[in-house]
Each structure stands twice: as structure tokens, then as C-alpha cells.
Amino acid sequence: MGLGHRMAKRILVVEDNDLNRKLFCDVLVSQGFAVEPVADGRDALEKARNFVPNLVIMDIQLPNVSGLDLIEAAKQDPVLRAIPVLAVTAYAGKGDEERIREAGAEGYLAKPVSIGPFMQAVRALI
């Protein structure tokens, strides 16, 4: 436990939907990741600065702030810039993925997310 546990990769999960957030967190924890859930996008960047994650999973449809705006803000922040972002969106319309990648996200998943592709995407970025 000792050493391996200290080295657990940290993932910040920004997702306002309680069920999705819990699902993502449960899956990641079961895979050995350390997880910091964030329900309100307005807290996301501050949480990221404190937690210094190895990956941010960012819901694009957040109630108070756009996930795209958060990604763009993170990519302009000297501390957060280097942290890869996996964007998750329920509305994968034409051009969505392009816009999300232009904002700076390194990965992209459309909801509903199934666990296999979700973990593949996480592992590809971490």
C-alpha cells in the first residue's frame, strides 16, 4: 500500500450531475486513482490549483459557467496549463468536438459515457 498509494494519480471531476459525478468517481477510485469531485464549475479552477490533478474531467454543460470557458481559462493559467483535460458532453453536435478541442481540451467523450471508453480516454491522457 505505502508507496504505491502515495503515487496515485489525481483526477479532478467537474460534473454537476450527482449520479454522473458519483459514477465517474467510483469507477476511477476502483481503478486506483485519487479523485476530487467538483459539483459547481465556479469552484473548478480553485480546486484544480489546490489539488494539482494529473487530469481534469470537465463536463461542458455546467449550470453557472461553461465548461468551454473553464477549459480556456485553465489553459491560460501558468499552473493549470499543463494539466490535460478530458471534456465530457451530452450534446455532441456537429462542430462540438472541434470547439472543445480549440478551447484546449486534450480528450473528448460524448455522453452517455460507457466505462470502457471512459477508462481508455483517461488512461490515454494520464
C-alpha positions as CSV (number, residue, x, y, z in Angstrom):
1,M,0.0,0.0,0.0
2,G,2.5,2.6,1.3
3,L,4.5,3.8,-1.7
4,G,2.0,2.9,-4.5
5,H,-0.8,4.7,-2.7
6,R,1.2,7.9,-2.3
7,M,1.8,7.9,-6.0
8,A,-1.9,7.5,-7.0
9,K,-2.7,9.8,-10.0
10,R,-5.1,12.5,-9.1
11,I,-8.2,13.3,-11.1
12,L,-10.4,16.3,-10.7
13,V,-14.0,15.5,-11.8
14,V,-16.1,18.6,-12.6
15,E,-19.6,17.4,-13.1
16,D,-22.9,18.9,-11.8
17,N,-25.0,15.8,-12.2
18,D,-24.8,13.9,-8.9
19,L,-25.2,10.4,-10.5
20,N,-22.6,11.0,-13.2
21,R,-20.2,12.5,-10.8
22,K,-20.6,9.6,-8.4
23,L,-20.3,7.1,-11.2
24,F,-17.1,8.7,-12.6
25,C,-15.6,8.9,-9.1
26,D,-16.5,5.4,-8.1
27,V,-15.0,4.0,-11.4
28,L,-11.8,6.0,-11.0
29,V,-11.3,5.1,-7.4
30,S,-11.9,1.4,-8.1
31,Q,-9.1,1.8,-10.7
32,G,-6.7,3.2,-8.1
33,F,-7.0,6.9,-8.8
34,A,-7.3,9.6,-6.2
35,V,-10.4,11.7,-7.0
36,E,-11.6,15.2,-6.1
37,P,-15.2,15.8,-7.1
38,V,-16.4,19.3,-8.0
39,A,-20.2,19.9,-8.4
40,D,-20.1,23.6,-9.1
41,G,-17.9,24.7,-12.1
42,R,-17.3,28.0,-10.4
43,D,-15.1,26.2,-7.9
44,A,-13.3,24.1,-10.5
45,L,-10.2,26.3,-11.2
46,E,-9.6,27.0,-7.5
47,K,-10.0,23.3,-6.7
48,A,-7.6,22.4,-9.5
49,R,-5.0,24.8,-8.2
50,N,-5.2,23.3,-4.7
51,F,-5.4,19.7,-5.8
52,V,-3.0,19.9,-8.7
53,P,-4.5,16.9,-10.5
54,N,-2.9,14.8,-13.2
55,L,-6.1,15.1,-15.3
56,V,-9.3,17.2,-15.2
57,I,-12.5,15.6,-16.4
58,M,-14.7,18.5,-17.4
59,D,-18.4,18.4,-18.0
60,I,-19.2,21.0,-20.7
61,Q,-22.8,21.6,-19.7
62,L,-22.5,23.2,-16.2
63,P,-25.2,25.4,-14.8
64,N,-23.3,28.5,-13.8
65,V,-20.4,28.6,-16.1
66,S,-19.5,27.0,-19.4
67,G,-17.0,24.1,-19.3
68,L,-15.5,25.6,-22.5
69,D,-14.8,28.8,-20.7
70,L,-13.2,26.9,-17.8
71,I,-11.0,24.9,-20.2
72,E,-9.9,28.2,-21.9
73,A,-9.2,29.8,-18.5
74,A,-7.2,26.8,-17.3
75,K,-5.2,26.9,-20.5
76,Q,-4.3,30.5,-19.8
77,D,-3.2,29.7,-16.2
78,P,0.5,29.0,-15.8
79,V,-0.2,26.4,-13.1
80,L,-3.1,24.6,-14.8
81,R,-2.0,24.9,-18.4
82,A,0.0,21.6,-18.3
83,I,-2.9,19.5,-16.9
84,P,-4.7,17.5,-19.6
85,V,-8.5,18.0,-19.8
86,L,-11.0,15.3,-20.8
87,A,-14.2,17.1,-21.9
88,V,-17.5,15.2,-21.5
89,T,-20.6,16.5,-23.2
90,A,-24.2,15.3,-23.6
91,Y,-24.7,17.4,-26.8
92,A,-22.3,16.1,-29.3
93,G,-23.5,18.1,-32.3
94,K,-21.5,18.8,-35.4
95,G,-18.6,21.1,-34.7
96,D,-18.8,20.4,-30.9
97,E,-15.7,18.4,-30.7
98,E,-13.8,20.9,-32.8
99,R,-14.9,23.8,-30.5
100,I,-13.9,21.7,-27.4
101,R,-10.5,20.9,-28.8
102,E,-10.0,24.5,-29.9
103,A,-10.7,25.5,-26.3
104,G,-7.7,23.3,-25.3
105,A,-9.2,20.0,-24.3
106,E,-6.9,17.1,-25.0
107,G,-9.7,14.5,-24.9
108,Y,-13.3,14.3,-25.7
109,L,-16.2,12.0,-24.8
110,A,-19.9,12.1,-25.6
111,K,-22.5,11.1,-23.1
112,P,-23.8,8.6,-22.3
113,V,-20.3,7.5,-21.3
114,S,-19.6,3.8,-21.1
115,I,-17.0,2.7,-18.7
116,G,-14.6,1.0,-21.2
117,P,-14.1,4.0,-23.5
118,F,-14.1,6.3,-20.4
119,M,-11.2,4.5,-18.8
120,Q,-9.4,4.2,-22.2
121,A,-9.7,8.0,-22.6
122,V,-8.5,8.6,-19.0
123,R,-5.5,6.3,-19.4
124,A,-4.6,7.9,-22.7
125,L,-4.2,11.3,-21.1
126,I,-2.7,10.5,-17.7
